[in-house]
Amino acid sequence: MGNILYPIKANSGFFVFMYILGVVCAFCVLPDHRGACVAVESYAELFLDLYVLCCILALIPLKIRRWVRGILYFILYFTALADTYCFVDFSSTLNPSILMLIGETNGREAGEAISSLFSLDVIFSKVGWILLLMLIHVAYACRHQILKVFPSDVRTRLSCWQKKLYLCAPVFCPVGGTVIAALLVWSGISSADNKVAIAHLFSGNTIGEVEHTLAEPCHAQLYTPISRLVFSLYANHLAGKQLGQLIRASENVKVDSCSFTSPNIVLIIGESYGKAHAQLDGYFMPTTPRQIALRKSGLLINYDDVVTCWNLTSYVFKNVFSMHVVGEKGEWCDYPLFPQIFRKAGYRVSFLTNQFLPKAHEEVYDFSGGFFLNHPGLSHKEFDTRNSQLHQYDSGLLSDYDGDLEKRNFNFDPKNPKRLSHNLIIFHLIGQHVSYRDRYPQNQTHFFASQYDDVRSDLTPKRRKMLSYYDNACLYNDSIVNQIVKRFAHQNAIVIYMPDHGEECYEGNRGFICRNHSSVINWPLAHYEFEIPFWIYCSKDYIRHNPEIFQQVIEARHRKFMTDALPDMLLYLAGIHTKYYHAKYNLLSPEYDENRSRILKNTTDYDKLRQKAMPHN
């Protein structure tokens, strides 16, 4: 049993200080809310990981081992400092977005960031605990030199105690080995599930697969700064591969001609909006009164059979922005993005997003959905105008649009009149994303839990309250969409609205909110999370100039459609002729292939699923 203790005994200082470092880091990055605590399993997994690392170190000759430990000390301490500093400064630990932002900093900015670690504000923050541990560790390493300043009698007593400890080693080692063996068994059992989850996480071939893995209920917990750093490097590597493919696809984009059929094309992309909660599509609560009014005017045409290809925003954006269509050869990143084609054709392209701006405090989901839009080189090719900040509410995007965006535009050419008269404007709303109560101003609350007592008596009061939050967010979304339409009502403009995917809010007896990221798609999941509202609005001026297109918009309202093919319709509306356009994917074309399989998540045929569940429809 004494042999089991040997790896720790041979690397005692390393084991003790690195274990303390892991624990201190875990406490330093705890969220500031009641009940936040470090999981017991983290202590066990940290013990197991350090023991395995000490076993490896014990196999290395002592002279080399000391250098290896020194390198590990530098890496682990520096990573811990960076991780805690990010949490203090950005309210986020190390993540792929922070790593990507670091990669874009220059030497001066990097030097300033490192020097700020030792400012008084940072030293007296949580970062100071890491610095204090480093100081104690240095004192321990220099203990022999420090002891020389003590009186000789003190040194003699310390030497005697040390000799007594050595004499007790034959007794303590077997006991200690037994304790370590028991702890290893406990640690192995406690951390087994997370080890399997981590292996699964690092097996993804694309950043999208990694994101999907993290959306699973029992996903990996990266509990140390070094594991978060390794994951961030891995995620950036995967994103980099797809960026490379996309950059190659963007290098030789050609447009044969452009007739500018639609001078102003507006695409509104909503967020987390299930068709089941749209009054426009039959929902029992008045969540879309303004859209109802627009439909009654005859200018808004509502489509009744539209699905999205994924129920994850990042996947939807990759498929909707790329000229790739599900079922075609290759991947989404093997094809150019439609904004670049519009810009190449002479359109002035604006992108106003309330979600995909590069920022430190960003989840991997936003990183996965926005990395290809935020890459400086690609963004330069795709957009003339972009907003520079996120907003609590989507009304902020209206202010961005109304403001003088040209002053912030890094690629605007006032000598090119085409970009003044022909516009593609893309609004990406935060919509009804996740925290429903935070998606609308509280002074615009219209629905209350008590209003659902009769219609949803199957729900608890707490769930009825959550349902009211979601419907209020839908109603606020209706006001934002209406405000966008108003800005183009007196122009020659066409407006397309679609959310990225659906959302569940205690639908039927399913009993949960948000989305289910199961790999198996059944009919309820497809019905609530993939069916989405979709409509096209044409201004009176647009109808006067393009009566044929307006008639096509009306005639297509009952066609089956999946939003991955949206770019082909947009190119048609603009009159852009290019090899990337295919009439069979254009919803408005007489050649549109309505029998194309609508494959959800690249696995499940939506129409076959619906036919099986509803054979009489």
C-alpha positions as CSV (number, residue, x, y, z in Angstrom):
1,M,0.0,0.0,0.0
2,G,3.0,2.3,0.5
3,N,3.7,2.1,-3.2
4,I,0.3,3.7,-3.9
5,L,1.5,6.7,-1.9
6,Y,4.8,7.0,-3.8
7,P,3.7,9.3,-6.7
8,I,2.4,11.9,-4.2
9,K,5.4,11.5,-1.9
10,A,7.7,12.0,-4.9
11,N,5.8,15.1,-6.0
12,S,4.4,16.3,-2.6
13,G,4.8,20.0,-3.2
14,F,3.4,19.8,-6.7
15,F,0.4,17.8,-5.6
16,V,-0.5,19.9,-2.5
17,F,-0.1,23.3,-4.2
18,M,-1.9,22.3,-7.4
19,Y,-4.8,20.8,-5.5
20,I,-5.1,24.0,-3.5
21,L,-4.9,26.0,-6.7
22,G,-7.7,24.0,-8.2
23,V,-9.9,24.5,-5.2
24,V,-9.1,28.3,-5.0
25,C,-9.9,28.7,-8.7
26,A,-13.2,26.9,-8.3
27,F,-14.3,29.3,-5.5
28,C,-13.0,32.4,-7.3
29,V,-15.2,31.8,-10.3
30,L,-18.4,30.9,-8.5
31,P,-21.4,33.0,-9.7
32,D,-22.5,35.8,-7.3
33,H,-25.9,34.3,-6.4
34,R,-27.3,32.5,-3.4
35,G,-26.7,28.8,-3.3
36,A,-23.7,28.8,-5.6
37,C,-21.2,26.2,-4.5
38,V,-18.5,23.9,-5.8
39,A,-19.7,20.4,-6.6
40,V,-18.3,17.6,-4.4
41,E,-17.5,15.7,-7.6
42,S,-15.1,18.4,-8.6
43,Y,-12.9,17.8,-5.5
44,A,-12.8,14.1,-6.3
45,E,-12.0,14.6,-10.0
46,L,-9.3,17.1,-9.2
47,F,-7.7,14.5,-6.8
48,L,-7.8,11.8,-9.4
49,D,-6.4,14.0,-12.2
50,L,-3.5,15.2,-10.0
51,Y,-2.7,11.7,-8.8
52,V,-2.5,10.4,-12.4
53,L,-0.3,13.4,-13.3
54,C,2.0,12.6,-10.3
55,C,2.2,9.0,-11.5
56,I,3.5,10.2,-14.9
57,L,5.9,12.6,-13.2
58,A,7.2,9.8,-10.9
59,L,8.3,7.9,-14.0
60,I,10.6,10.8,-15.2
61,P,14.2,11.0,-13.9
62,L,14.5,13.5,-11.0
63,K,16.7,16.0,-12.8
64,I,14.3,16.2,-15.8
65,R,11.2,16.0,-13.5
66,R,12.2,19.2,-11.8
67,W,12.2,21.1,-15.1
68,V,8.9,19.5,-16.2
69,R,7.3,20.5,-12.9
70,G,8.6,24.1,-13.4
71,I,7.0,24.2,-16.8
72,L,3.7,22.9,-15.4
73,Y,3.8,25.4,-12.6
74,F,4.1,28.2,-15.1
75,I,1.3,27.0,-17.3
76,L,-1.1,26.2,-14.5
77,Y,-0.6,29.3,-12.5
78,F,-0.7,31.6,-15.6
79,T,-3.8,29.9,-16.9
80,A,-5.4,30.2,-13.4
81,L,-4.6,33.9,-13.3
82,A,-6.0,34.5,-16.8
83,D,-9.1,32.5,-16.1
84,T,-9.8,34.4,-12.8
85,Y,-8.9,37.7,-14.4
86,C,-11.5,37.1,-17.2
87,F,-14.1,36.3,-14.6
88,V,-13.4,39.4,-12.6
89,D,-13.2,41.7,-15.7
90,F,-15.7,40.1,-18.1
91,S,-17.9,38.0,-15.8
92,S,-16.8,34.9,-17.8
93,T,-14.1,32.3,-17.4
94,L,-11.8,31.4,-20.3
95,N,-13.9,30.5,-23.4
96,P,-13.5,30.2,-27.2
97,S,-14.6,33.8,-27.7
98,I,-12.1,35.2,-25.3
99,L,-9.4,33.2,-27.0
100,M,-10.4,34.4,-30.4
101,L,-10.4,38.0,-29.2
102,I,-6.9,37.5,-27.7
103,G,-5.7,36.2,-31.0
104,E,-6.8,39.5,-32.6
105,T,-4.9,41.7,-30.1
106,N,-1.6,43.2,-30.9
107,G,1.6,43.1,-28.8
108,R,0.9,46.4,-27.1
109,E,-2.6,45.4,-26.0
110,A,-1.4,42.0,-24.8
111,G,1.3,43.7,-22.8
112,E,-1.2,46.1,-21.2
113,A,-3.4,43.2,-20.3
114,I,-0.6,41.3,-18.6
115,S,0.6,44.4,-16.7
116,S,-2.9,45.1,-15.5
117,L,-2.8,41.7,-13.6
118,F,-0.5,43.5,-11.1
119,S,-2.5,46.7,-10.6
120,L,-3.9,47.3,-7.2
121,D,-7.5,46.9,-8.3
122,V,-6.8,43.4,-9.7
123,I,-4.5,42.4,-6.8
124,F,-7.2,43.1,-4.3
125,S,-9.8,41.3,-6.4
126,K,-10.2,37.5,-6.5
127,V,-7.1,37.4,-8.7
128,G,-5.2,38.3,-5.5
129,W,-5.9,34.8,-4.0
130,I,-4.0,33.2,-6.9
131,L,-1.2,35.7,-6.5
132,L,-1.1,35.0,-2.7
133,L,-0.9,31.3,-3.3
134,M,2.0,31.8,-5.8
135,L,3.8,33.9,-3.2
136,I,3.4,31.1,-0.5
137,H,4.5,28.5,-3.1
138,V,7.7,30.5,-3.8
139,A,8.4,30.8,-0.1
140,Y,8.0,27.0,0.2
141,A,10.3,26.4,-2.6
142,C,12.9,28.7,-1.0
143,R,12.4,27.3,2.5
144,H,16.0,26.1,2.9
145,Q,17.4,29.6,2.1
146,I,14.8,31.2,4.3
147,L,15.7,28.9,7.2
148,K,19.2,30.2,7.1
149,V,18.1,33.5,8.6
150,F,16.6,31.8,11.7
151,P,18.8,31.2,14.8
152,S,20.8,27.9,14.9
153,D,18.7,26.4,17.8
154,V,15.5,26.8,15.8
155,R,17.1,25.1,12.8
156,T,18.3,22.3,15.1
157,R,14.8,21.7,16.4
158,L,13.3,21.7,13.0
159,S,16.0,19.2,11.8
160,C,15.1,16.9,14.8
161,W,11.4,17.0,13.9
162,Q,12.2,16.1,10.3
163,K,14.3,13.1,11.4
164,K,11.4,11.8,13.6
165,L,9.0,12.1,10.7
166,Y,11.4,10.0,8.5
167,L,11.5,7.4,11.3
168,C,7.7,7.2,11.3
169,A,7.5,6.7,7.5
170,P,7.4,2.9,7.6
171,V,4.2,3.2,9.8
172,F,2.5,6.1,8.0
173,C,3.2,5.0,4.4
174,P,1.0,1.9,4.5
175,V,-1.8,3.8,6.3
176,G,-1.5,6.7,3.9
177,G,-1.5,4.4,0.9
178,T,-4.7,2.8,2.2
179,V,-6.3,6.2,2.5
180,I,-5.1,7.2,-1.0
181,A,-6.4,3.9,-2.4
182,A,-9.8,4.5,-0.9
183,L,-9.9,8.1,-2.2
184,L,-8.9,6.9,-5.7
185,V,-11.8,4.5,-5.7
186,W,-14.2,7.2,-4.6
187,S,-12.8,9.7,-7.1
188,G,-13.0,7.2,-10.0
189,I,-16.6,6.4,-9.3
190,S,-17.6,10.1,-8.8
191,S,-15.9,11.4,-11.9
192,A,-16.5,8.5,-14.3
193,D,-19.6,10.1,-15.9
194,N,-17.8,13.4,-16.4
195,K,-14.8,11.7,-17.9
196,V,-17.0,10.0,-20.5
197,A,-18.7,13.3,-21.2
198,I,-15.4,15.0,-21.7
199,A,-14.2,12.4,-24.1
200,H,-17.5,12.8,-26.0
201,L,-17.1,16.6,-26.1
202,F,-13.6,16.3,-27.6
203,S,-14.7,13.9,-30.2
204,G,-16.6,16.4,-32.3
205,N,-15.4,17.1,-35.9
206,T,-17.0,20.5,-36.1
207,I,-17.7,23.4,-33.7
208,G,-21.4,22.7,-34.4
209,E,-21.1,19.1,-33.1
210,V,-19.3,20.4,-30.0
211,E,-22.1,22.9,-29.4
212,H,-24.8,20.2,-29.9
213,T,-22.9,18.1,-27.3
214,L,-22.9,20.9,-24.8
215,A,-26.7,21.3,-25.3
216,E,-27.3,17.8,-24.0
217,P,-28.5,17.6,-20.4
218,C,-25.5,15.6,-19.0
219,H,-22.8,17.4,-20.9
220,A,-19.2,17.7,-19.7
221,Q,-18.2,20.0,-16.8
222,L,-14.9,21.7,-17.4
223,Y,-14.0,22.4,-13.8
224,T,-10.4,23.7,-14.0
225,P,-8.9,26.7,-15.8
226,I,-6.6,24.4,-17.8
227,S,-9.5,22.3,-19.0
228,R,-11.3,25.4,-20.1
229,L,-8.2,26.6,-21.9
230,V,-7.7,23.3,-23.7
231,F,-11.4,23.3,-24.7
232,S,-11.1,26.9,-26.0
233,L,-8.1,25.9,-28.1
234,Y,-9.9,22.9,-29.4
235,A,-13.1,24.9,-30.3
236,N,-11.0,27.6,-32.1
237,H,-9.2,24.9,-34.0
238,L,-12.5,23.5,-35.2
239,A,-13.8,26.9,-36.1
240,G,-10.6,27.7,-37.9
241,K,-11.0,24.7,-40.2
242,Q,-14.4,25.8,-41.3
243,L,-13.3,29.4,-41.6
244,G,-10.5,28.2,-43.9
245,Q,-13.0,26.4,-46.1
246,L,-15.4,29.5,-46.1
247,I,-12.6,31.9,-47.0
248,R,-11.6,29.7,-49.9
249,A,-15.2,29.6,-51.1
250,S,-15.4,33.4,-50.8
251,E,-12.3,34.1,-52.9
252,N,-13.8,33.7,-56.4
253,V,-17.4,34.7,-56.0
254,K,-18.8,36.0,-59.4
255,V,-22.0,37.7,-60.3
256,D,-23.0,37.6,-63.9
257,S,-25.5,40.4,-63.7
258,C,-28.0,42.1,-61.5
259,S,-31.3,43.9,-62.4
260,F,-31.9,45.2,-58.9
261,T,-35.6,44.0,-59.1
262,S,-36.2,44.8,-55.5
263,P,-34.4,48.0,-54.5
264,N,-34.9,47.4,-50.8
265,I,-34.9,43.9,-49.3
266,V,-35.4,43.5,-45.6
267,L,-34.8,40.2,-43.8
268,I,-35.9,40.0,-40.2
269,I,-34.6,36.9,-38.3
270,G,-36.4,36.4,-35.1
271,E,-35.2,34.2,-32.2
272,S,-36.9,31.2,-30.4
273,Y,-40.4,31.8,-31.8
274,G,-42.6,28.8,-32.0
275,K,-45.5,28.9,-34.5
276,A,-47.7,27.5,-31.8
277,H,-47.5,30.9,-30.0
278,A,-48.3,33.1,-33.0
279,Q,-51.8,34.5,-33.1
280,L,-51.2,34.9,-36.8
281,D,-51.2,31.1,-37.0
282,G,-54.1,30.4,-34.7
283,Y,-52.7,30.8,-31.1
284,F,-55.5,31.6,-28.5
285,M,-53.7,34.6,-27.1
286,P,-53.4,37.9,-29.0
287,T,-49.6,37.8,-29.4
288,T,-49.5,39.4,-32.9
289,P,-52.2,42.0,-33.2
290,R,-50.1,44.3,-35.4
291,Q,-49.2,41.5,-37.8
292,I,-52.9,40.6,-37.9
293,A,-53.7,44.2,-39.0
294,L,-51.0,44.0,-41.7
295,R,-52.5,40.8,-43.0
296,K,-55.9,42.4,-43.1
297,S,-54.5,45.2,-45.2
298,G,-53.5,42.7,-47.8
299,L,-49.9,43.7,-47.7
300,L,-48.6,40.8,-45.5
301,I,-48.9,37.3,-46.8
302,N,-48.6,34.6,-44.2
303,Y,-47.1,31.2,-45.1
304,D,-48.6,28.1,-43.4
305,D,-46.1,25.3,-44.0
306,V,-42.6,26.4,-43.2
307,V,-40.0,24.6,-41.1
308,T,-36.5,25.3,-40.1
309,C,-33.7,22.8,-40.6
310,W,-32.3,22.9,-37.1
311,N,-33.5,23.9,-33.6
312,L,-30.1,25.5,-32.8
313,T,-29.4,29.1,-33.8
314,S,-25.9,28.6,-34.9
315,Y,-26.8,25.7,-37.2
316,V,-29.7,27.7,-38.6
317,F,-27.5,30.7,-39.4
318,K,-24.9,28.6,-41.1
319,N,-27.5,26.9,-43.3
320,V,-29.5,30.1,-44.0
321,F,-26.6,32.4,-44.8
322,S,-24.8,29.8,-46.9
323,M,-25.7,29.1,-50.5
324,H,-25.5,25.4,-49.6
325,V,-28.8,23.6,-49.4
326,V,-29.4,20.5,-47.3
327,G,-29.0,17.5,-49.6
328,E,-26.4,19.1,-51.8
329,K,-22.9,17.8,-51.8
330,G,-20.3,19.3,-49.4
331,E,-20.9,21.4,-46.2
332,W,-22.3,24.8,-45.6
333,C,-18.7,26.3,-45.4
334,D,-17.9,25.0,-48.9
335,Y,-20.2,27.7,-50.4
336,P,-20.2,31.5,-50.2
337,L,-22.6,33.4,-48.0
338,F,-25.4,35.2,-49.7
339,P,-24.6,38.7,-48.2
340,Q,-21.3,38.6,-50.1
341,I,-23.1,37.9,-53.3
342,F,-25.4,40.8,-52.7
343,R,-22.5,43.1,-52.0
344,K,-20.7,41.9,-55.1
345,A,-23.8,42.6,-57.1
346,G,-23.9,46.2,-55.9
347,Y,-26.2,46.1,-53.0
348,R,-25.4,48.0,-49.8
349,V,-25.6,45.3,-47.1
350,S,-26.4,46.1,-43.5
351,F,-26.4,43.6,-40.7
352,L,-27.9,44.6,-37.3
353,T,-27.7,41.9,-34.8
354,N,-28.6,41.8,-31.1
355,Q,-26.8,38.5,-30.5
356,F,-23.8,37.8,-32.7
357,L,-21.2,40.5,-31.8
358,P,-17.8,39.3,-30.6
359,K,-17.6,39.7,-26.9
360,A,-15.8,38.1,-24.0
361,H,-18.9,37.1,-22.0
362,E,-20.2,34.7,-24.7
363,E,-21.5,31.2,-24.5
364,V,-20.1,28.6,-27.0
365,Y,-23.5,28.7,-28.7
366,D,-23.1,32.4,-29.7
367,F,-19.4,31.7,-30.6
368,S,-20.5,28.8,-32.9
369,G,-23.2,30.9,-34.5
370,G,-21.2,34.1,-35.0
371,F,-17.6,33.2,-35.6
372,F,-18.0,33.1,-39.4
373,L,-19.9,36.5,-39.4
374,N,-17.4,38.2,-37.1
375,H,-14.2,37.2,-38.9
376,P,-12.7,40.5,-40.0
377,G,-11.9,39.4,-43.5
378,L,-15.2,37.8,-44.2
379,S,-17.2,40.5,-42.5
380,H,-15.5,43.0,-44.8
381,K,-16.6,41.1,-47.9
382,E,-20.2,40.7,-46.7
383,F,-21.3,43.9,-44.9
384,D,-21.1,47.6,-45.5
385,T,-22.7,48.4,-42.2
386,R,-22.8,46.7,-38.8
387,N,-24.0,47.8,-35.4
388,S,-21.3,48.0,-32.7
389,Q,-23.1,47.1,-29.5
390,L,-25.8,44.8,-28.1
391,H,-28.9,46.0,-26.4
392,Q,-31.1,44.7,-23.6
393,Y,-34.2,45.1,-25.9
394,D,-34.6,44.8,-29.6
395,S,-35.7,48.4,-29.8
396,G,-32.0,49.3,-29.6
397,L,-31.6,47.9,-33.1
398,L,-34.2,50.4,-34.4
399,S,-32.1,53.2,-32.9
400,D,-29.0,51.7,-34.6
401,Y,-30.8,51.7,-37.9
402,D,-32.2,55.2,-37.5
403,G,-28.8,56.6,-36.4
404,D,-26.0,57.6,-38.8
405,L,-24.5,54.2,-39.2
406,E,-22.4,55.3,-42.1
407,K,-20.1,57.1,-39.6
408,R,-19.2,53.7,-38.2
409,N,-19.0,51.9,-41.5
410,F,-15.5,50.7,-42.2
411,N,-16.2,49.9,-45.9
412,F,-18.8,52.5,-47.0
413,D,-17.9,54.1,-50.3
414,P,-19.9,57.3,-50.9
415,K,-18.8,57.4,-54.5
416,N,-20.8,54.2,-55.3
417,P,-24.4,55.4,-55.8
418,K,-25.7,51.8,-56.2
419,R,-25.1,51.1,-52.5
420,L,-27.2,54.2,-51.7
421,S,-30.2,53.2,-53.8
422,H,-30.2,49.3,-53.4
423,N,-30.2,47.9,-50.0
424,L,-30.2,44.5,-48.3
425,I,-30.9,45.1,-44.6
426,I,-30.7,42.1,-42.1
427,F,-32.2,42.5,-38.6
428,H,-31.3,39.7,-36.2
429,L,-33.4,40.1,-33.1
430,I,-32.8,38.6,-29.6
431,G,-36.6,37.9,-29.8
432,Q,-37.8,35.4,-27.2
433,H,-34.4,33.9,-26.4
434,V,-34.1,31.9,-23.2
435,S,-34.8,34.4,-20.4
436,Y,-38.3,35.4,-21.5
437,R,-39.0,38.0,-18.8
438,D,-35.8,39.9,-19.8
439,R,-36.9,40.2,-23.4
440,Y,-39.5,42.9,-23.0
441,P,-39.7,46.1,-20.9
442,Q,-41.8,45.5,-17.8
443,N,-43.9,48.5,-18.4
444,Q,-45.1,46.7,-21.6
445,T,-46.5,43.7,-19.7
446,H,-49.8,42.7,-21.1
447,F,-50.4,39.0,-20.1
448,F,-50.5,37.7,-16.6
449,A,-50.6,34.3,-15.1
450,S,-54.3,34.6,-14.0
451,Q,-55.3,35.0,-17.7
452,Y,-54.3,31.3,-18.3
453,D,-56.3,29.9,-15.3
454,D,-59.0,28.5,-17.6
455,V,-57.2,27.8,-20.9
456,R,-54.2,26.2,-19.2
457,S,-55.6,24.9,-16.0
458,D,-53.3,21.9,-16.4
459,L,-50.3,24.0,-15.5
460,T,-49.1,25.1,-12.0
461,P,-49.3,28.8,-11.1
462,K,-45.6,29.0,-11.5
463,R,-45.7,27.6,-15.0
464,R,-48.6,29.8,-16.0
465,K,-46.5,32.7,-15.0
466,M,-43.6,31.5,-17.2
467,L,-46.1,31.1,-20.0
468,S,-47.2,34.7,-19.6
469,Y,-43.6,35.8,-19.8
470,Y,-43.1,34.1,-23.1
471,D,-46.3,35.4,-24.6
472,N,-45.3,38.9,-23.5
473,A,-42.0,38.5,-25.3
474,C,-44.0,37.4,-28.4
475,L,-46.2,40.5,-28.1
476,Y,-43.1,42.8,-27.7
477,N,-41.6,41.0,-30.7
478,D,-44.7,41.9,-32.7
479,S,-44.2,45.6,-31.8
480,I,-40.6,45.5,-33.0
481,V,-41.4,43.8,-36.2
482,N,-44.2,46.3,-36.9
483,Q,-41.8,49.2,-36.3
484,I,-39.4,47.7,-38.8
485,V,-42.2,47.4,-41.4
486,K,-43.2,51.0,-40.8
487,R,-39.8,52.2,-41.7
488,F,-40.2,50.7,-45.2
489,A,-43.9,51.1,-45.7
490,H,-43.5,54.1,-47.9
491,Q,-40.5,52.8,-49.9
492,N,-40.1,50.3,-52.7
493,A,-39.4,47.5,-50.3
494,I,-40.1,43.8,-49.5
495,V,-39.8,42.5,-46.0
496,I,-39.3,38.8,-45.1
497,Y,-39.8,37.6,-41.5
498,M,-38.7,34.3,-40.1
499,P,-37.4,33.2,-36.7
500,D,-34.4,30.9,-36.5
501,H,-36.3,28.0,-34.9
502,G,-39.3,27.3,-32.7
503,E,-39.5,27.2,-28.9
504,E,-41.4,25.1,-26.4
505,C,-43.2,26.7,-23.4
506,Y,-45.1,23.9,-21.6
507,E,-46.7,22.7,-24.9
508,G,-49.3,20.1,-24.4
509,N,-48.2,17.7,-21.6
510,R,-44.5,17.9,-22.4
511,G,-43.7,19.9,-19.3
512,F,-40.6,21.9,-20.2
513,I,-39.4,25.1,-21.7
514,C,-36.8,26.0,-24.3
515,R,-35.8,23.1,-26.6
516,N,-35.0,19.4,-26.5
517,H,-31.8,18.6,-28.2
518,S,-32.4,14.9,-28.5
519,S,-30.8,13.1,-31.5
520,V,-34.2,11.4,-32.0
521,I,-36.8,13.7,-33.4
522,N,-40.4,12.6,-32.8
523,W,-43.6,14.4,-34.1
524,P,-44.2,16.6,-31.0
525,L,-40.6,17.8,-31.1
526,A,-40.8,18.5,-34.9
527,H,-44.1,20.2,-34.5
528,Y,-43.2,22.6,-31.7
529,E,-39.5,23.3,-32.3
530,F,-39.2,23.2,-36.1
531,E,-42.4,24.7,-37.4
532,I,-42.0,28.5,-37.5
533,P,-44.0,31.6,-38.5
534,F,-43.0,32.9,-41.9
535,W,-44.4,35.8,-43.8
536,I,-43.6,38.3,-46.6
537,Y,-44.7,42.0,-46.6
538,C,-44.8,44.1,-49.7
539,S,-45.2,47.8,-49.6
540,K,-47.7,49.5,-51.9
541,D,-44.9,51.1,-53.9
542,Y,-43.3,47.6,-54.3
543,I,-46.6,46.1,-55.4
544,R,-47.0,48.9,-58.0
545,H,-43.5,48.3,-59.4
546,N,-43.5,44.5,-59.1
547,P,-47.1,43.2,-59.5
548,E,-45.8,39.8,-60.9
549,I,-43.6,39.1,-57.9
550,F,-46.5,40.1,-55.5
551,Q,-48.7,37.6,-57.3
552,Q,-46.0,34.9,-56.9
553,V,-45.8,35.7,-53.2
554,I,-49.5,35.2,-52.8
555,E,-49.6,32.0,-54.9
556,A,-46.7,30.4,-52.9
557,R,-48.2,30.9,-49.4
558,H,-49.3,27.2,-49.1
559,R,-46.1,25.7,-50.5
560,K,-43.9,23.5,-48.4
561,F,-40.7,25.2,-47.5
562,M,-37.5,24.8,-45.4
563,T,-35.5,27.9,-44.6
564,D,-32.1,26.6,-45.7
565,A,-33.3,27.5,-49.2
566,L,-34.0,31.1,-48.4
567,P,-30.9,32.6,-50.1
568,D,-32.2,31.4,-53.5
569,M,-35.4,33.4,-53.1
570,L,-33.5,36.4,-52.0
571,L,-31.2,36.3,-55.0
572,Y,-34.3,36.0,-57.2
573,L,-35.9,39.0,-55.5
574,A,-32.8,41.1,-56.2
575,G,-32.5,39.9,-59.8
576,I,-29.0,38.5,-59.2
577,H,-27.8,36.1,-61.9
578,T,-25.0,33.8,-60.7
579,K,-24.1,30.1,-60.8
580,Y,-25.1,29.8,-57.1
581,Y,-28.8,30.4,-57.9
582,H,-31.1,27.5,-58.4
583,A,-34.7,28.0,-59.4
584,K,-35.8,24.7,-57.9
585,Y,-35.0,26.1,-54.4
586,N,-36.7,29.5,-55.0
587,L,-40.0,29.4,-53.2
588,L,-41.5,31.9,-55.6
589,S,-40.4,30.2,-58.8
590,P,-42.7,28.2,-61.1
591,E,-39.8,25.7,-61.1
592,Y,-39.7,25.4,-57.3
593,D,-39.4,21.8,-56.2
594,E,-42.0,21.5,-53.5
595,N,-41.4,17.7,-53.1
596,R,-37.8,18.3,-51.9
597,S,-37.2,16.3,-48.7
598,R,-37.2,18.6,-45.7
599,I,-34.6,16.9,-43.6
600,L,-34.4,18.1,-39.9
601,K,-31.0,18.0,-38.3
602,N,-29.7,16.0,-41.3
603,T,-31.5,12.9,-40.0
604,T,-35.3,13.1,-40.1
605,D,-37.7,13.7,-42.9
606,Y,-40.3,16.2,-41.6
607,D,-43.0,15.4,-44.1
608,K,-42.8,11.6,-43.5
609,L,-42.9,12.3,-39.8
610,R,-46.0,14.4,-40.2
611,Q,-47.7,12.0,-42.5
612,K,-47.2,9.2,-40.0
613,A,-48.5,11.3,-37.1
614,M,-51.4,12.9,-39.1
615,P,-52.3,10.5,-41.9
616,H,-55.4,12.4,-42.9
617,N,-53.6,15.7,-43.6
